[in-house]
């Protein structure tokens, strides 16, 4: 599995924590987030990362900003992306099993590093169950391809 990891200024610290986790898990990843203290625009980081997942360069992506909201909205504008804003372990599992999410968004100002690590581990380790959920995901893809 190849993962792209990125953040704006509001997610720098949590992104570094998640980079450490990915290293510990021996997951191949590229970190494209900013290392700045000044304000930057989340679409400048979220959209390019989403494009790289959508074109198949990466299997999944992790997006972090202050709340995760801006990153998830930006990423979901890219056809083929199903970015889920997640701040609990149950939702991390459900969005993989039911929605086949390919990007995870989190907010550094919303959750702490311990919970974020649990969320990422759950999200990365959960497979899409397909079945009745496949039809729903197909409807989203069909709409994107109109």
C-alpha positions as CSV (number, residue, x, y, z in Angstrom):
1,X,0.0,0.0,0.0
2,X,1.2,3.5,-0.9
3,X,-0.1,6.5,1.0
4,X,0.1,10.2,0.4
5,X,0.1,12.3,3.6
6,X,-0.4,16.0,3.6
7,X,-1.5,18.9,5.8
8,X,-1.8,22.7,5.9
9,X,-0.4,24.8,8.7
10,X,-3.2,23.7,11.0
11,X,-2.2,20.0,10.8
12,X,1.6,20.1,10.9
13,X,2.0,18.5,14.3
14,X,-0.5,15.7,13.9
15,X,0.9,15.0,10.4
16,X,4.3,14.4,11.9
17,X,2.7,12.0,14.4
18,X,1.0,10.1,11.6
19,X,4.2,10.0,9.6
20,X,5.9,8.3,12.5
21,X,3.1,5.8,12.7
22,X,3.3,5.0,9.0
23,X,7.1,4.5,9.4
24,X,6.5,2.2,12.4
25,X,3.9,0.2,10.4
26,X,6.4,-0.1,7.4
27,X,3.8,1.6,5.1
28,X,5.3,3.3,2.1
29,X,4.3,7.0,2.1
30,X,5.1,10.4,0.7
31,X,4.7,13.5,2.9
32,X,3.7,16.6,0.9
33,X,2.5,18.8,3.7
34,X,3.8,22.2,4.6
35,X,6.3,22.8,7.4
36,X,5.4,26.4,7.8
37,X,4.0,28.3,10.8
38,X,2.2,30.9,8.6
39,X,-1.2,30.4,7.2
40,X,-1.5,28.5,3.9
41,X,-4.6,27.5,1.9
42,X,-5.7,23.9,2.5
43,X,-6.9,23.4,-1.1
44,X,-3.3,23.9,-2.3
45,X,-2.4,20.7,-0.4
46,X,-5.6,18.7,-0.4
47,X,-6.5,18.9,-4.1
48,X,-3.1,17.8,-5.4
49,X,-3.0,14.9,-3.0
50,X,-6.5,13.8,-4.0
51,X,-5.5,14.0,-7.7
52,X,-2.6,11.7,-7.0
53,X,-4.9,9.2,-5.3
54,X,-7.5,9.5,-8.1
55,X,-4.9,8.9,-10.8
56,X,-3.6,5.7,-9.1
57,X,-0.2,7.0,-8.0
58,X,-1.2,6.3,-4.4
59,X,-3.7,3.8,-3.0
60,X,-4.9,6.0,-0.2
61,X,-4.4,9.5,1.2
62,X,-4.4,11.1,4.7
63,X,-5.3,14.8,5.0
64,X,-5.0,16.9,8.1
65,X,-5.9,20.5,8.8
66,X,-7.3,22.3,11.8
67,X,-10.7,20.6,11.7
68,X,-10.4,18.3,8.7
69,X,-13.4,19.9,7.1
70,X,-11.6,22.1,4.5
71,X,-9.4,19.2,3.4
72,X,-12.3,16.8,3.0
73,X,-14.4,19.3,1.1
74,X,-11.4,20.1,-1.2
75,X,-10.5,16.4,-1.8
76,X,-14.1,15.4,-2.6
77,X,-14.1,17.8,-5.5
78,X,-11.8,15.5,-7.3
79,X,-13.6,12.8,-9.3
80,X,-12.9,9.3,-7.9
81,X,-12.2,10.5,-4.4
82,X,-14.2,9.4,-1.4
83,X,-12.7,11.4,1.4
84,X,-14.1,10.8,4.9
85,X,-13.8,13.2,7.7
86,X,-13.3,11.0,10.8
87,X,-12.8,11.7,14.4
88,X,-13.6,8.3,16.0
89,X,-12.6,4.7,15.5
90,X,-16.0,3.4,14.6
91,X,-16.4,5.8,11.7
92,X,-12.9,5.0,10.5
93,X,-13.9,1.3,10.2
94,X,-17.4,2.0,8.8
95,X,-16.1,4.4,6.1
96,X,-13.8,1.7,4.8
97,X,-16.2,-1.2,5.1
98,X,-19.3,0.7,3.7
99,X,-18.0,3.6,1.6
100,X,-14.6,2.3,0.3
101,X,-13.1,5.7,1.3
102,X,-9.7,6.3,-0.3
103,X,-8.9,9.4,1.7
104,X,-9.1,10.1,5.4
105,X,-9.4,13.6,6.8
106,X,-8.7,14.6,10.4
107,X,-8.5,17.7,12.4
108,X,-5.5,18.5,14.7
109,X,-7.6,20.9,16.7
110,X,-10.3,18.3,17.2
111,X,-8.5,15.1,18.3
112,X,-5.3,14.2,20.0
113,X,-2.4,12.2,18.6
114,X,-3.3,8.9,20.4
115,X,-6.8,8.8,19.0
116,X,-5.5,9.9,15.6
117,X,-3.1,7.0,15.5
118,X,-5.9,4.5,16.4
119,X,-8.1,6.0,13.6
120,X,-5.4,5.7,11.0
121,X,-4.5,2.1,12.0
122,X,-8.1,1.1,11.9
123,X,-8.7,2.9,8.6
124,X,-5.6,1.4,6.9
125,X,-6.4,-2.1,8.3
126,X,-10.0,-2.3,7.2
127,X,-11.1,-3.6,3.9
128,X,-14.2,-2.7,1.8
129,X,-16.9,-5.3,2.3
130,X,-18.5,-4.6,-1.1
131,X,-21.8,-6.6,-1.1
132,X,-24.8,-4.3,-0.8
133,X,-22.4,-1.4,-0.4
134,X,-20.8,-1.8,-3.8
135,X,-24.0,-0.6,-5.5
136,X,-24.0,2.5,-3.4
137,X,-20.4,3.3,-4.3
138,X,-21.1,2.6,-7.9
139,X,-24.0,5.2,-7.8
140,X,-21.5,7.8,-6.7
141,X,-19.0,6.9,-9.4
142,X,-21.8,6.9,-12.0
143,X,-22.8,10.4,-11.0
144,X,-19.3,11.7,-11.2
145,X,-18.9,10.3,-14.7
146,X,-22.0,12.0,-16.1
